[in-house]
Structures are given as structure tokens and as C-alpha cells.
């Protein structure tokens, strides 16, 4: 019975040390890769309020052949009134 408790205690200590080591390595900038990384989304800035938005979900307006992106209808209306 005492042997089983020692084995369990050793396993718990080893597991705790493993998590500690992994945390230290991640904190130092080493990251575990679990699979393919998603590509980063380029954000654009709302010209009215300055919020960054994803172009795929932002509201848009066109001015002199250029697309302008907005975070909300309110910002787009304010920009149109300028």
C-alpha cells in the first residue's frame, strides 16, 4: 500500500514539474504548435473613430476609387456628412 502511494506521489510531482517547465518555456517565447496556424487577418482603421476592423465584416463606402471601412453605421454616416 505504501509503495502505491509513493508511486502516485512521484507521478504527481513529475506532472507538476512538467507543467511548470512548459509554462516557463511558453513564457520565454517558445510556443507549441498544435496544427496548421490560421493566417493573420489584416485589420483596417475606421477613419472616424479609429477602431480597427476586419475588412470582411466592416461596413464600406467608396470614395475616389478607394474603399473606406467603418465599424458602424453611425461612423459611416458621419464620414458621409463631411
C-alpha positions in Angstrom: 0.0 0.0 0.0 2.8 2.4 0.9 4.5 1.6 -2.4 1.4 2.6 -4.4 1.2 5.9 -2.5 4.9 6.6 -3.3 4.3 5.9 -7.0 1.3 8.2 -7.1 3.2 10.9 -5.3 6.1 10.6 -7.7 3.7 10.8 -10.7 2.1 13.9 -9.3 5.4 15.6 -8.7 6.6 14.7 -12.2 3.3 16.1 -13.7 3.6 19.3 -11.7 7.2 19.8 -12.9 6.2 19.1 -16.5 3.5 21.8 -16.3 5.9 24.2 -14.6 8.6 23.6 -17.3 6.0 24.0 -20.1 4.8 27.3 -18.6 8.4 28.6 -18.3 9.1 27.8 -21.9 5.9 29.4 -23.2 6.7 32.5 -21.1 10.1 32.6 -22.7 8.6 32.7 -26.2 8.6 29.1 -27.1 5.2 28.0 -28.4 3.8 24.6 -29.0 2.3 24.2 -32.5 -0.8 22.0 -32.4 -1.6 22.1 -36.1 -1.8 24.5 -39.0 -1.8 28.1 -37.9 -4.6 30.3 -39.2 -3.4 33.2 -41.3 -3.4 36.6 -39.7 -6.2 38.9 -40.7 -5.1 42.4 -41.8 -7.1 45.0 -40.0 -8.1 48.4 -41.3 -8.8 51.5 -39.4 -12.1 53.3 -39.2 -11.4 56.9 -40.3 -14.0 58.4 -37.9 -13.4 56.8 -34.6 -10.1 55.0 -35.1 -11.3 51.5 -34.3 -9.6 48.6 -36.2 -12.0 46.3 -38.0 -11.7 43.3 -40.2 -12.4 44.2 -43.9 -14.6 41.1 -44.3 -17.0 42.2 -41.6 -16.8 46.0 -41.8 -19.2 48.4 -43.4 -17.8 50.1 -46.5 -18.1 53.2 -48.6 -16.3 54.2 -51.8 -14.6 57.5 -52.4 -12.5 58.4 -55.4 -11.9 54.7 -56.4 -10.9 53.7 -52.8 -12.8 51.6 -50.4 -13.2 53.0 -46.9 -14.1 50.7 -44.0 -16.2 51.5 -40.9 -17.0 49.8 -37.6 -20.7 51.0 -37.5 -23.4 52.7 -39.5 -23.0 55.8 -37.3 -19.4 56.2 -38.2 -20.2 55.7 -41.9 -22.9 58.4 -41.8 -20.6 60.8 -40.0 -18.0 60.3 -42.7 -20.5 60.8 -45.5 -21.6 64.2 -43.9 -18.0 65.5 -44.1 
